[in-house]
Amino acid sequence: MREENQSYILDFILLGITGQQQQEDVFFILFLFVYPITLIGNLLIILAIRFDVHLHNPMYFFLANLSFVDILFSSVTIPKMLTNHLLSSKVISFGGCITQMYFMIALGNTDSYILAVMAYDRAVAISRPLHYTTIMSPKSCILLIVGSWVIGNTNALPHALFTARLSFCGNQEVANFYCDITPLLKLSCSDIHFNVKMMYLGVTVFSVPLVCIVISYVRVFATVLRVPSTKGVLKAFSTCGSHLTVVSLYYGTVMGMYFRPLTSYSLKDAVITVMYIAVTPMLNPFIYSLRNRDMKAALGKLVSKRIPS
Ligand SMILES: *[C@@H]1O[C@H](CO)[C@@H](O)[C@H](O)[C@H]1NC(C)=O
């Protein structure tokens, strides 16, 4: 019976961000700018770090890894949205839909864990400077990054598998511009209780790094405040403040999106997903490097090397 129902479903229809043609056009233009900025911004970070030996340390390796994940993350959804809009098509295949969902969750979680690794790295550097090189040895850096990837993919696999097994009974209209887990679950005519429980478990796994980030920044502040230097305190607050802004935007929107009853979802929530799908991957390279003199110097060198004046 289940297989029979499923065989009807070949494609899904992506309803878009608001479903209104004019607003979709606006978002199309917005994404047309946001996506290249995300790619170029993150790529420049990776190249600047690769080619500047001054930046060959854990903090920048983690930043390069974050940029790499952000490039992949935004490439899972935005190019499909752009090409569909250009072709005036709303179609995504069943396989494409499940694949998109898998990589969304996997890369979103990897991103979340790398953000925590970066905060932990700063906390160790500032509160235990003498032990920094032993704690952040090359081996533990690789372990932290591999760990982030493993957790991300492990968290995504059950959702993709259990969603792929659902029946859809001819309901094909996904209320978002990409295949997100909640609109897909709402479409299904199977019993989704288990899937919803898995989703809450998944968001919990996603949110664990937020606790590490908060603890790390509390440790940073505590250390900085112990050494009274107005300049140091201001610098720490402005740097950590901008990090905390993107971090809270990211976790706040994701948690607000998935930690709630499935019945409360509608197409208007798609606008909220734009925040973590498009905005945070674009902001990350700027937030983590603009206030940073070494990073700016490396970027300057990179650009002047390529474009001889
Ligand atoms: C990611 O981090 C690892 C370990 O610190 C490092 O060896 C690797 O070069 C980084 N990846 C990128 C894309 O910079």
The ligand as a Gaussian input file, in Angstrom:
#p B3LYP/6-31G(d) Opt

LIG

0 1
 C       40.165000      22.596000       8.300000
 O       40.852000      22.338000       9.493000
 C       41.876000      21.392000       9.387000
 C       42.390000      21.074000      10.770000
 O       42.701000      22.197000      11.520000
 C       42.951000      21.922000       8.432000
 O       44.004000      21.005000       8.319000
 C       42.303000      22.191000       7.077000
 O       43.231000      22.788000       6.211000
 C       41.092000      23.104000       7.228000
 N       40.370000      23.207000       5.950000
 C       40.362000      24.296000       5.188000
 C       39.438000      24.302000       4.011000
 O       41.055000      25.247000       5.429000

